[in-house]
Amino acid sequence: MLQEIIEKSIFLTKSLSRAKNFWNSNCSEIVTKSRWLRIIWKIQSTLDAWNEYLKHNDHKNKIIQQAKRAHFRSQMHELSDALKSIWCFAKWVRIESQLSKKLSQFSSLKRSDTDQMTTSFEEKIEVLRGKFFLSFSQTDINNIADSFILLTVSSDLRISEDEVRQTIKRIKADKASDISDISNRVLQTDLAELISILTSLFNACVTHRYHSKQFKKTQTIVLRKSKKSDYTDSKTYWLIALLDIMNKALKLIMTKRLSDIAETHHMLSDAQMKARCKQFVISTLNLLVDQIHMIWDCEIKYVAFMLSLDVVEAFNRVSHVKLLHTLKMKRTSDYIVE
């Protein structure tokens, strides 16, 4: 009797808030295989591995769509069996589904210095600007003049059409566009006609060390963080920047080149894991375990501490002048630094 009560009252698994009702074992298997194929492509970096990943990714999307369709049909079947439920659903279709969605109101924000609530649109923008676009004091750069810069490493200056083609195909087609309203799908659809123009434009930017003013224009959108109790605090919001599509493509090309130079000439520390090729969670855990065991094996007993630094979050808080100088000290190519 007690065993039956336990089985009825205690669940073996706990449903998550983000769990998908349509998800099944086929979806889990296909997603796991797709992730492994992506890891293989990152390790091998070959065209065959990339094509295999794309082929399997398309198959994954079809499996998920089939699961969604089957779940929706089963729900409709359950509604049709229950007389009351079908009438509730019909009422929703006739009335509520036809109404336009109500725009969410941006709540009042609290100033961090005075705890005063802001109500006007201009005051809210001022609070968010102070949160996301911080002002910092001038960094001491007096030691830059005494530095000795070595010869830069040699790298190909010209951007090829294959490089531009592969970069644009990597960008998701239907991501939100910037103020120019040119979507990624437009470039991907007409890539055959635009490839020579884009390649010439990118090569001109690299050759003349000039970044177009149009490329520098971004559209910043503030979004709420999910499941926060108090939205009067500016910390409960985060922002996304919508970049120009051509600026995004050129940025990815230069990022790829800078990453290749850093990996080829061993410019990065072995302890850096994030934003590096062929470095995964397993590599991070192995490094931590090896370091901890090395500390424990010392004759003098030490305590292991870990300091984790987020390179992406720290970028907006460093001196760009010193950062460019460090890149020069690392012998980075002039056309990238300038």
Summary of the structure (lengths in Angstrom):
residues: 338
radius of gyration: 26.7
end to end distance: 77.2
largest distance: 83.8
contacts: 712
relative contact order: 0.08
helix: 55%
strand: 5%
